[in-house]
Amino acid sequence: MSKPIDEGQAKGPTRRRLLQAAIGAAAGSGALTGFPTIWAQNIRDITLQHAGPPVTAIPQIAEQAGKDLGFTVRMQASENADLLNRFLSQSSAIDVADVSITFLKYLVGRNVLQTIPVSKLKYWDQTIPVFTKGEYPDGRKASTEGLAPYGVLYATTEEGKAFAPGPTAWVTGMPSVTNADTLGIRPDLTGRPITSWADLLDPAFKGKAALQDQPTIGIIDVAMAVQARGSMAYGNKGNMTRAEIDKTIALMMEIKRSGQFRSFWTTFDQSVNLMASGEVVIQSMWSPAVSAVRTRGIPCTFQPLKEGYRGWGYNLGLMKHLTGLKRDCAIEYANWYASGFQGAFIARQGYYSAQPETVRKVLTPAEWDYWYDGKPAATDLPDPFGKPAIKPGEVRDGGAFWQRMGNIAVWNSVMDEDRYLTRKWNEFITS
């Protein structure tokens, strides 16, 4: 495949290059200092509105970006269901966003996002190949069950109206945050080791199990469990047929009637409180929620399971309305987002950056060894907000980065039968 054409080479001198030259001359005279040295006088009044879920749209990240970049970033945190509605109906009030890879199926082709030229992404070559090539560093192909990041990363043209099957010069967003999800457990209350997704449905935990009330994620977690216990086999757990949806929902109805599920949570805080209170001992969970329970001094494990993980990812997306200097600032912000600070911040709550080598330079050696290398913590380690979170000798649940990310069984997804699934899921929840 030919090398992507650099936007500047294709179109000659650009406004950005002229600005860089002018500002660079000023910087050389000592008139400007700091990072970046471009557009320093012009960008002081620029404000970027960054929308995302509460676990990534964190004010401290925006504050650091403002210090480093010279313009203002404001975080707007919303739960995922609200985010999608905002993207579709209020995108003009947003400039950049943490866009779930599953949302891309709803947004691409709807005049919501604009593409980003690969040539403008400074850390593209350091982005993990699970996103850029659909494979692991050792050449193994990553799972294609569900909606794999590689399948929705590239756009066919600059206009970004459709996904491309392979690499192009344009992407739908900059890969940013990822993780390998599993079940959260209270090891002090389960009474035995938890090793399989099937344990979610074990009658031993009747009334003590919970699911995330989100159709695709909830049904995939159950599918992992029912397949693990031998009740069903799926062609693709992340893209079920109607027959598979019907059979899975029927099983879920039966399990619900038995009293297995204590709750169906919709927010981060709900999941934390269920686990911290002991009302639930095994459930769908997010890594930062596990961390939040632990900071209360309560045992909580993001449990590795033999069948593998459910993977997901976010891209940093640019809204369609951005033009001119504000668009240039948004691309500069995307590069800052990948440069290490943001990745180190979210690492301390258990999330991974899609550019881990930039994060290594910001984390302390002890933090890197624990969060990415799977080694015992050499010292006390803080959460993102400075509270003690990890004690010396603790080892991250699941081990090293590629032990977790290299064992994705299925990705979060938007199924072809999404509308049908949503209707059946709502029937299940309200039954």
C-alpha positions, -999 to 999 in steps of 0.1 A, spaced: 0 0 0 13 34 -9 23 58 19 -5 82 29 -1 116 13 8 144 38 -19 170 37 7 198 36 26 181 7 -6 176 -12 -19 212 -9 13 232 -6 19 258 22 -9 256 47 -21 282 71 -8 261 99 27 259 83 28 297 78 17 302 114 44 278 126 70 297 106 59 331 120 55 320 155 87 300 153 106 332 144 91 349 174 101 320 196 136 322 183 138 358 194 128 348 229 94 364 227 76 331 232 83 302 256 66 270 265 48 242 246 36 244 220 53 274 204 27 278 176 -1 304 175 6 315 211 -9 349 206 -38 338 185 -51 309 206 -55 325 240 -92 330 234 -98 295 220 -119 272 241 -125 235 232 -155 218 247 -146 181 253 -174 157 260 -170 122 274 -181 98 301 -172 107 337 -143 82 338 -124 100 310 -138 136 309 -119 145 340 -113 182 348 -77 177 360 -68 165 325 -83 196 309 -65 218 334 -31 203 325 -39 206 287 -46 242 292 -13 248 309 7 229 283 -12 242 252 -21 278 259 -58 275 251 -87 264 273 -103 229 274 -135 224 293 -148 189 302 -184 179 298 -191 146 315 -222 126 306 -232 90 309 -228 70 277 -265 69 267 -268 106 271 -235 111 252 -248 94 221 -279 115 221 -258 146 224 -236 136 195 -266 131 173 -286 161 183 -262 187 198 -229 181 182 -225 218 175 -221 224 213 -192 199 214 -158 203 198 -139 171 207 -152 139 223 -143 105 237 -162 85 212 -168 48 220 -159 26 190 -195 13 192 -209 48 187 -190 51 154 -216 28 138 -242 54 146 -222 85 138 -201 79 107 -220 91 76 -243 113 96 -224 146 94 -214 145 130 -176 138 129 -149 149 107 -119 128 98 -83 134 110 -54 130 85 -31 103 97 -2 126 88 -12 151 115 -11 125 143 23 128 160 21 95 179 5 74 152 35 51 149 33 44 187 -4 34 186 -10 -2 195 -15 -24 164 -48 -38 178 -62 -5 166 -42 2 135 -37 -33 121 -61 -56 139 -33 -77 153 -10 -81 183 27 -72 183 36 -108 178 15 -110 146 -15 -128 160 -48 -116 147 -70 -99 173 -105 -112 179 -130 -100 154 -160 -110 175 -181 -78 182 -169 -45 169 -131 -46 168 -115 -11 168 -96 -18 135 -129 -22 116 -141 13 123 -109 33 124 -103 42 88 -125 63 65 -127 58 28 -122 95 20 -116 128 37 -154 133 39 -156 103 63 -189 90 50 -180 53 52 -156 29 69 -126 16 49 -117 -21 52 -80 -13 56 -56 16 62 -61 49 44 -48 85 49 -79 94 71 -92 81 104 -125 85 122 -107 96 154 -75 92 172 -72 59 192 -70 70 229 -83 48 257 -88 10 259 -92 -18 283 -100 -55 288 -131 -58 310 -142 -87 331 -163 -93 362 -157 -75 394 -159 -96 426 -158 -93 463 -132 -120 471 -139 -118 508 -176 -126 502 -177 -151 473 -165 -180 496 -145 -197 468 -122 -188 439 -139 -173 408 -123 -186 375 -150 -186 348 -177 -163 334 -201 -191 342 -198 -181 379 -219 -150 372 -249 -174 369 -240 -198 396 -270 -203 420 -245 -200 449 -246 -162 442 -284 -160 439 -295 -124 448 -259 -113 449 -251 -108 411 -257 -78 390 -255 -68 353 -249 -35 335 -282 -23 321 -269 -16 286 -283 -40 260 -252 -50 240 -228 -51 270 -253 -69 293 -262 -96 268 -225 -101 259 -216 -107 295 -245 -132 298 -234 -148 265 -199 -153 279 -215 -169 310 -240 -192 292 -214 -204 267 -189 -210 295 -213 -232 313 -223 -251 281 -258 -238 277 -253 -222 243 -227 -218 215 -225 -186 194 -213 -179 160 -203 -144 171 -213 -132 206 -209 -96 195 -232 -99 165 -260 -124 174 -287 -136 151 -323 -131 160 -325 -167 170 -295 -164 193 -309 -132 208 -342 -149 215 -326 -180 231 -303 -158 252 -331 -135 264 -352 -166 272 -324 -179 293 -320 -145 310 -357 -144 318 -355 -178 335 -324 -167 354 -340 -135 365 -371 -153 377 -349 -174 399 -338 -143 417 -301 -145 405 -298 -107 398 -298 -82 427 -297 -52 404 -292 -39 368 -270 -8 372 -267 21 348 -241 44 364 -206 42 377 -217 52 412 -244 25 413 -219 -2 405 -195 11 432 -221 13 459 -235 -22 451 -201 -38 455 -189 -16 484 -221 -23 504 -218 -61 499 -253 -62 483 -235 -77 453 -205 -100 452 -201 -106 415 -211 -83 386 -204 -65 354 -179 -38 364 -155 -11 351 -119 -10 362 -122 25 378 -152 13 398 -131 -15 412 -104 11 421 -131 32 437 -142 3 459 -106 -4 469 -99 32 479 -126 27 506 -105 -1 520 -128 -28 508 -115 -58 489 -125 -59 453 -110 -78 423 -113 -73 386 -112 -110 382 -92 -127 353 -114 -155 338 -102 -184 317 -125 -176 287 -109 -142 282 -119 -106 283 -145 -83 268 -126 -55 251 -135 -19 242 -119 13 230 -124 50 226 -112 74 199 -108 111 204 -131 125 177 -134 159 162 -169 173 155 -178 183 119 -183 220 126 -146 226 135 -127 248 110 -98 271 108 -77 278 139 -100 260 162 -97 228 142 -59 232 143 -61 235 180 -83 204 182 -57 184 163 -29 198 186 -50 187 216 -54 152 201 -16 150 199 -13 163 235 -39 137 245 -16 109 232 16 124 246 15 108 280 -1 129 308 -37 118 300 -26 82 296 -8 82 329 -37 98 347 -62 72 335 -36 44 341 -40 51 378 -76 41 376 -69 9 355 -73 21 319 -48 18 292 -36 44 266 -35 34 230 0 49 230 15 32 260 52 41 254 44 78 258 28 69 292 59 52 303 77 85 303 52 101 327 45 73 352 70 65 379 90 33 373 70 17 401 37 28 385 47 15 351 58 -18 366 25 -23 384 0 -9 358 16 -21 326 42 -47 333 22 -68 359 49 -67 385 43 -63 423 40 -27 434 74 -16 448 59 12 468 25 27 478 8 39 446 -19 65 443 -51 67 424 -55 95 398 -64 120 425 -35 112 449 -53 89 473 -35 57 484 -48 29 461 -22 2 458 -1 -13 486 35 -26 482 35 -62 470 1 -60 452 -1 -73 417 -25 -60 391 -55 -82 385 -48 -101 352 -11 -92 351 7 -73 323 -8 -52 295 -5 -79 267 -16 -106 291 -49 -87 293 -52 -70 259 -38 -101 242 -67 -122 255 -98 -104 242 -126 -129 235 -151 -104 222 -154 -66 217 -182 -43 228 -205 -41 198 -234 -27 179 -251 -57 164 -268 -59 130 -300 -67 150 -294 -38 174 -330 -25 173 -344 -60 178 -319 -66 207 -328 -33 224 -365 -41 223 -360 -76 237 -336 -63 263 -361 -37 275 -387 -65 278 -363 -84 299 -355 -55 322 -392 -46 327 -404 -82 331 
